[in-house]
Amino acid sequence: MGAVAGFRPPGGLQILDETVSLLRGAAGKLLPAYYIGSLPFVLGLLYFWTDMSHSADAHRYLGISSLGVAMLFVWMKCWQAVFALRIRNHALMNALAAGEKVDFPRRIAVQTILHATASVVLPAASVLVLPFGWCYAFYQNVTAVPPEHAASLRAVWRFAWQQARLWPRQNHVILAVMSLFSLVVVVNLAVAVFILPHLVKKFFGADIMFTMSGIHALNTTFWAVVLALAYLCVDPILKGAYALRCHYGESLKTGTDIKMDLMQCVSQQPLPPVH
């Protein structure tokens, strides 16, 4: 997909600003779909991590527990796709997407197959460094693929890869800014999670295992909780940003951004005076 002559794509900071504004303005409509899918997976993964780390009998039910986490992962990805679709529909003011129908069984199958490869591709891409931005954008685009491009696995793959190659500077600005933001969120959450039990002890006199452990409380479970909370805070912004990226990329062929501007002009036009 090539760039249109004379067209200047929105910058990475503009995409993030639009995403945050959109999420703040319609949080009640958009965020429930994200957390309905993500919270069960995060809680299930934390329980799995803690149980496998401390239980002496963990090896006996490792298989069934792993299957449960995998099913929760599929559940999360499907609801994240719903979240991304609602972001796109909201950006389109719902009017241009009203007639679209979603084939959910096929969408679930595609999300499961493609996202299953991310656990191999993304670590390998992060080691090589250079292709990571394109690979990360590809999997985010798989989540944000609109219904008209989700007819088959090949169609989803083609759309997601075309969008991943589009505007690399914008993509890498988004990744750089969100990586820095994620680091700040992780540090703040780590401090808050570590200090909160000590504040409870100070004001209420409740001494728990965490406060008695001292520096040993900073174990793998502590960091797993911090990273899980950070994921729930940061990932909705990333999903929304890539959904908007797909919207702008799709507009190069469909002209939906121009249609939206025309609809806004018509809606804001004053009514003619009545004689």
N, C-alpha and C positions, 0 to 999 in steps of 0.2 A: 504494500500500500504506500504509494508515494505521497509526498506533501503537495498541497494545492498551491499554485503560484500566487504570491501575494498574501497568503494566509499566515498569520502569526499565531501559533498555538498558545494557549494560556501557560504561564510559567508554573513550575512546581509549587512555589509558595502560594500562587493564586488558587491552584487546585486544592491545596490543604486548607486555605482560608474558606473557600466555598464549601468544602466538606464539613468543617467545624460549624460554620453558620447554618448549614442545612440540618446537621444533627441537633444543634441547639434549638432550632426553630420547630423541629418536628420530632423531638426525641420520643414522645409518647407513641407515635405511629411507627417509628423506624426501629428503635432499639429493642423492644420486646422480642421481635423475631430473631435478633442476634443472640440475646441472652437465653432464650428458650432452647436454642441449640448448643450454645457454648458452655453454659453453666453445668449441665449434667456431665459433659465430657471432662471439664476441668476438675470437678469434684471427684468423678470416677477415677481419673488419672492420679490425683493426689492420694486417694485411698489405696489404689494399686501400688503406687510408689512406696507409701508408708508400710503397707502390709508386706510387700516383697522384701523390704529392707529390714524388718524387725521380727517377722513371724518365722519360727523354726519349721513350721509345716507348709511354708509357702510353695515349695516345689510340688506338693501334692495337687494343688488346684491352680497351678500356673497357666495351664492351657485354657481352662474355662474363663479364668480372669482376663487373660489376654484377648480372648474372643469378645468378652464383654466390653473391654476398652475399645476394640476395633469397631464394634457396633455403635458405641457412643461417638466415635470419630466420624462415622458415616452420617449419623444423626446430626452432628454439628455442622458438617460440610453442606448438608442439604438445607439446613436452616440459614446458614450463612449465604447460600445462593439466593434464598428467599429475601434475605436482608438486602443483598446487593441489587436484586430486581426491584425492590421497593424504593431503594435510593434512586435508581434510574427512572422509575415511574414518577417519583416526586420531582426529580429534576425536569422531567418532561411535563410537569404539571398534570400528570395523569391523563390528560386529554388525548395525547397522541398514542398512548399505549393501552387505551381502553378496550380495543378489540382484539388484543393479543391473547392467545391461549397457550398455556404451559403444559407440556407433556411431562408430568412429574415422575412417572416410573422411568422413562428414558433419561430424564435429567438426573435422577438418583444414580442410575447405572453409570452414566458418564462421569459424574462427580467422584464416584467411588473408584472407578478405574484410573482416571487421570491423577487424582490426588494421592493414590496409593504409591505412585512413583516418586512423589516429592521427597520422601524420607531418604531416597538414594541420590536423586539428582541435586537437590539443594546443598547437602553437605559436600558433595564432590565439586559443585560450582563454587562454593565458598572457599575451598582449598585452592582452586585455580584463580579465584578472585575476579578476574575480568568478566566471565560470563554470568556472574551471580545476579547482576541487576536484571538482565534479560530473562533468566530462568525464574527469578522471583516474580517478576511482572507476569510471566506466562501463567503461573499457577494462580495468581490473583485474578487474572483475566478469565481463567476457567470458571472461577466462582461467579464472576460478573457477566458471563456471556448472556446476551439477550435471547429471548425465545426463538426469534426467527433464524438464529445461527446455531441452534441446539438440536437440529434435526438428526444428527448422527455424531458418532465419535470423531470422525474425520472433520466434519464441519466445525465442531467445537475446537479441535486442535488447530485448524487453519485460522479461525477467528482469533483465538488467544495468542497465537504466535505472531500474526500480523500486527495486533495491537501492542505486543511486547516489543517489536522492532520499531514502533512508531515513537518519535520524539525521545530519543535516549537521554538527552540532557534533562528534560523534564522529569523523566523516570528516576534518574540518579539524584536529582535535587530532592525529590520526595523521599527517597531512601536515606539520603544523608541527614536530612532534617529530622526524620522520624527515628533514625538510629540514635541521634543525640538526645532527642526527646525521651526515647525509651530508656536510655541510660539514666537520665535525671529522674524518671519515674521509678526505676528500680532502686536507686539510692534512697529516694524519699520513702518508699514503701519499706525498705529494709530497716531504716531508722525507726519508722513508725511501728512496725511489727515488733522490733526488739524493745522499744521503750514502753509501749502500751501495757504489757503485763507488769512492768516495774511501777508504772503509775497506779495501776489497780492495787498493787501491794502496798504502796505508800499511803493511799487514801482510804483503802478499805481493809488493809491488813491481811489480804488473802495471798498466802504464799503457795505457789504452785511449782510443779517440776521445772517449768521453764525458768522461773526466777531463781531457783536453787542451783541451776546448772551453770550459771555464769557464762563464760565465753564458749563453753561446750554446747550451748544452745544453738550456736551458729553451725548447725550440721546440714546435711543434704536435704532433710525435710524442711528446714527453715527456708533454704534457698528455693526449694521447689514451690513453697507457698508464695514467696515473694515474686518469683517469675510468673506464676499462674495469675496472681493479681495484676501484675504489670501487663500481661497479655490481654486480660479482660478490659483494661483501661485503654490500651494503645491500638489493639487490632481493629476495633470498629472504625477508627479514623482511617486506617490503612485500607480496609475493605471499601469504605466510602470513596476514598481518593481514587482507587483503581476503577471503581464503578463509574466515576465521573470521567476518568481518562478514556474508558471504553465509549462512553457517551459522546465525547468530543471526537474521538477517532472515527466512530461510526458516522458522525455527522459529515465527514469529508465526502462520503458517498450518498448519504440519504438527505442531507440538508436539514436535519431536524432542529439544529440550533437556529437556523434562519426562520423556520416555521414557528418556533417558540417566540422569537423576537416579534414576528408579525402578529401572533396571537396576543402578546402583551400590548403591542401598539393599538390593536383593535379594542382590547378590553379597557384601555386607559383613555380611549377617544371619547370626548364629551358627546352627549346626545344632542341632536339638532333641536333648536328651539321650536316649540309648538305654536303655530299661528292660529 
